[in-house]
């Protein structure tokens, strides 16, 4: 699972795509309307717009997609750390995390030292055994 900021960025990208798709759909599928009501409506033989019902249904679906994506973005924003938390509490949390990190680094260093000691011990055993085998032959 990705972190919240990545989710937020992906959601914003998706919302941008939805908005662009919506504008493109409306631009490409609207019925022509003369600017002056007295002018006759000119039909383009290469353009077959959807029926009024289909066009409005598609607009409703696009609006629903935009609303749902916006709600998803707002939900992600509400779950971001620090939202609704004072600066003092955030700084205390950072200090606590820093202490935990220092302890984890100390444990890591101790584990690496133990590993190195064990590796040296095993190497010395291997050397002793190989020397003993070499002497017996």
Steps between C-alpha positions, in 0.01 A plus 500: 500500500626846419536784747229764534684770309547269203132406518412868507719575198352207305147608590570857389641367172188287453276799575688703239448218249129484584461877461685496167293206376180675605588820319609306192178298497283810532700685235484214250141391558293811563237594249564817306300805600494816290624813673214706365157339554391633162778317315422154367667204666779369281547125506842344459469175302813361668371561852237275650438617856337259744135543587414764758421226754830317440697823515347600834543148639866508409537843660338367819740205503800728450378727781462199729856390420632848581309513830615153607863573417480833686358323807779244480757780490341672800502172693870452426571859609311442826715194576830678445709515815496836665153602389323623813813461714679793658856588409616415853354148479657449157842605633462264798411217264806577287720495813354164609558357152856632501565322834354177359721535194811548713414187701442302182834618359676396824338155478609475137859590591498240780364235263768583241770476771363161613496383138859611448610328824325178401647517151848544644441209740376273220796599279742416780330162551524426130867596500568282807320201351674538165839528676425190703395309191816615318723386792343154513572430135 
